[in-house]
Each structure stands twice: as C-alpha cells, then as structure tokens.
Amino acid sequence: MPGLFFSHNNMTELNGKEDFKLAEGKVHKKKQKAFAADLKDYLKCMVPHIESGIKTSNSRSAMLSAEEVTQWSQSLEKLLSSQSGQGVFREFLKSEFSEENIEFWLACEDYKKTKSDHLHGKAERIYAEFVQSDAIKQINIDYQMREATAKKAQDPTHTSFDEAQKTVYILMERDSYPRFLKSKSYLNLLNQLQTNASK
C-alpha cells in the first residue's frame, strides 16, 4: 500500500497508533469472549440446570434464581455467602488476574473451621501459597502486615490470618466488587434470569 508511506511521517505514525488501538481492541474482545466462555462452563458445573433454565421458559428448573443474583448486588458479604456467587465472582477476578484475593479469603474461611491439631499444617500452606514474599499467589498486603502474619503463622491460632483476610476483603469490596457489578458477565446473567422469571 504505497499510500501509507508518503513523506508525511505523521501519516505513518497515525496509522501505527490506529493499528495499535485496533490490535488492543481485538485483545480486549478476545479476553471478554474467553471470560464469557469460562463463566458459561463454570455455571454449567456449579448450576447443572442453568442451561435448561435459560434456554427454556421453565425457570423453576434453574437452581440459580434472579432474586439470588440480585441480592449479590446488595453487598460483597451477600455475594460471598452464596456458593454460586463465589464461583461467578472468582471467574470475574480471573479475568482481571486477581483471583488470589478470593482464593486467600476462602482459604482463611476454611482455616477458621480447622481443628486445632491441624492448624499448623494449614497455616504453613496458606502462608507459603499467599503470604510469603515469593508466594505463587501472593496477596497485596504491606510489608508490616506480611511480617506480622508470618509471626502469627509460626504459632498458629484460629485468628492468625484475620488481619490479612480483612485487608484483602476491603480491597475486593472497594476495587473489584464495584467493577463486577458493572461487568457484562454479571448484568447478562441477571438479565437472562429476570427474563426467564417473567415468562
């Protein structure tokens, strides 16, 4: 295309920027499509009847109701108290590359229910996976909290991870949760279920 290589440098720069924006848009669309596919697959596993509930007018066959999904928007606590809500939110966090937050939060919830004689092993695992400075799924906490959590994990009690868990919860509540409520995945799911309920 000889027209692109006129002596005007601005012309080639402009085309370069447009090409970059175009490529960026394609990547964004691919991420959205991949996320939508992951979410659909997840819902098929979590909620076996969701497919039939969405495809047919018989919304009673859907285990996930519009009312439950609407309640997720009331608070992060409501969202996380729902098994399906946890799963859908986790898929959303995966799309934002921050699923370590909900995984850590869930690990802490499980840890609190652990029998005392198993605390040490679980504390070590949670610390190694999420807290230590080179952890694979390192959570976003400051140096002081990381150090304090490390000390508590060495002599574990049921509250060893409470402060770190609270910090991660607040981070999700202020940051990811509002974006989740505005996301296409949440709004489309809610819309599908409300449409079925009105049939």
C-alpha positions in Angstrom: 0.0 0.0 0.0 2.2 2.9 -1.2 -0.3 5.5 0.2 0.8 4.6 3.7 4.4 5.6 3.1 4.1 9.2 1.9 6.8 11.5 3.1 4.5 12.6 5.8 5.8 10.9 8.9 2.6 11.8 10.8 0.6 9.7 8.4 2.6 6.5 9.3 2.6 7.4 13.0 -1.2 7.9 12.9 -1.6 4.5 11.1 0.7 2.9 13.7 -1.4 4.3 16.5 -4.7 3.2 14.8 -3.2 -0.3 14.2 -2.2 -0.5 17.9 -5.7 0.6 19.0 -7.2 -1.9 16.7 -5.0 -4.7 18.0 -5.6 -3.6 21.6 -9.4 -3.8 20.9 -9.1 -7.3 19.5 -7.1 -8.5 22.5 -9.8 -6.9 24.8 -12.6 -8.6 22.9 -10.7 -11.9 23.0 -10.4 -11.6 26.8 -14.1 -10.8 27.1 -15.0 -13.8 24.9 -12.7 -16.1 26.9 -14.1 -14.9 30.1 -17.7 -15.4 28.9 -16.9 -18.9 27.8 -15.2 -19.7 31.2 -18.1 -18.3 33.1 -20.6 -20.3 31.0 -18.5 -23.5 31.6 -18.3 -22.7 35.3 -22.1 -22.1 35.6 -22.7 -25.5 33.8 -20.7 -27.2 36.5 -22.0 -25.2 39.5 -25.6 -25.0 38.5 -26.5 -28.0 36.4 -29.9 -26.7 35.4 -28.9 -23.2 34.5 -28.6 -24.1 30.8 -32.1 -25.5 30.6 -33.4 -22.7 32.7 -32.0 -20.1 30.3 -32.9 -21.9 27.1 -36.5 -22.8 28.1 -39.2 -20.8 29.7 -39.3 -23.1 32.7 -37.2 -21.0 35.1 -38.2 -23.3 38.0 -35.7 -25.8 36.7 -32.9 -23.2 37.2 -31.3 -23.6 40.6 -29.9 -20.1 40.4 -32.7 -17.5 40.7 -32.9 -13.9 39.6 -33.6 -13.0 43.2 -30.4 -14.6 44.5 -28.3 -12.9 41.7 -30.0 -9.6 42.5 -29.0 -10.0 46.2 -25.4 -10.2 45.2 -25.5 -6.5 44.4 -26.5 -5.6 48.0 -23.1 -6.3 49.4 -19.9 -8.3 48.9 -20.8 -10.2 52.0 -24.1 -11.3 50.3 -22.2 -12.3 47.2 -19.6 -14.3 49.1 -22.3 -16.1 51.3 -23.6 -17.7 48.1 -21.7 -20.7 46.7 -22.7 -19.7 43.1 -21.8 -16.1 43.8 -18.3 -17.1 45.0 -17.8 -19.0 41.7 -19.1 -16.3 39.4 -17.0 -13.7 41.3 -13.9 -15.9 41.1 -14.3 -16.2 37.3 -14.6 -12.4 37.1 -11.4 -12.0 39.3 -9.6 -14.5 37.0 -10.4 -12.2 34.0 -8.7 -9.4 36.0 -5.8 -11.6 37.1 -6.6 -11.1 40.8 -8.3 -14.4 41.7 -5.7 -14.9 44.5 -7.8 -12.5 46.6 -10.9 -14.7 46.7 -8.8 -17.8 47.0 -7.0 -16.4 50.0 -10.3 -15.3 51.6 -11.9 -18.7 51.1 -8.7 -20.4 52.4 -9.0 -18.2 55.6 -12.7 -19.1 56.0 -11.8 -22.8 55.8 -8.9 -22.3 58.2 -11.1 -20.8 60.9 -13.1 -24.1 60.9 -10.0 -26.3 61.2 -9.5 -28.5 64.2 -6.7 -27.2 66.5 -4.4 -30.2 65.8 -4.4 -29.4 62.0 -3.9 -25.6 62.3 -0.1 -25.8 62.0 -0.1 -27.6 58.6 -2.8 -25.4 57.1 -1.2 -22.2 58.4 2.1 -23.2 56.7 0.2 -23.9 53.4 -1.7 -20.6 53.4 1.4 -18.7 54.3 3.5 -20.4 51.6 0.8 -20.0 48.9 -0.4 -16.5 49.6 1.6 -14.5 52.1 5.4 -15.0 51.8 7.1 -12.5 49.6 7.7 -15.0 46.7 4.4 -16.8 47.0 2.9 -18.0 43.7 -0.5 -16.4 44.5 0.9 -13.5 46.6 -1.8 -11.2 48.1 -1.5 -7.5 48.1 -0.6 -6.6 51.7 2.0 -4.2 53.0 5.4 -5.3 54.5 4.4 -4.8 58.1 1.3 -6.9 57.7 3.2 -9.6 55.8 5.8 -9.7 58.7 3.0 -9.8 61.4 1.2 -12.5 59.6 4.4 -14.6 59.2 4.9 -14.4 63.0 1.3 -15.4 63.7 1.5 -18.3 61.2 4.6 -19.7 63.1 2.5 -20.2 66.3 -0.9 -20.5 64.7 -4.3 -19.9 66.3 -7.7 -19.6 64.6 -7.2 -15.9 64.2 -3.7 -15.9 62.7 -4.9 -14.7 59.3 -7.7 -12.4 60.4 -6.0 -9.1 59.8 -4.7 -10.1 56.3 -8.1 -11.5 55.4 -9.8 -8.3 56.4 -7.4 -6.3 54.3 -8.0 -8.4 51.3 -11.8 -8.3 51.8 -11.7 -4.5 51.9 -9.5 -4.5 48.8 -12.1 -6.6 46.9 -15.0 -4.6 48.3 -13.6 -1.2 47.2 -11.9 -2.3 44.0 -13.1 -5.5 42.2 -16.7 -5.8 43.6 -18.0 -2.5 42.1 -16.5 -3.4 38.7 -18.0 -6.9 39.0 -21.5 -5.3 39.4 -21.0 -3.3 36.3 -19.5 -6.1 34.3 -21.3 -7.7 31.3 -21.0 -11.1 32.8 -23.0 -10.1 35.9 -25.5 -7.9 34.1 -26.1 -10.5 31.3 -26.6 -13.3 33.9 -29.1 -11.2 35.8 -30.9 -10.2 32.7 -31.2 -13.8 31.5 -32.6 -14.9 34.8 -35.0 -12.0 35.1 -36.2 -12.7 31.5 -36.9 -16.3 32.4 -38.7 -15.4 35.6 -41.1 -13.1 33.8 -42.0 -15.8 31.2 
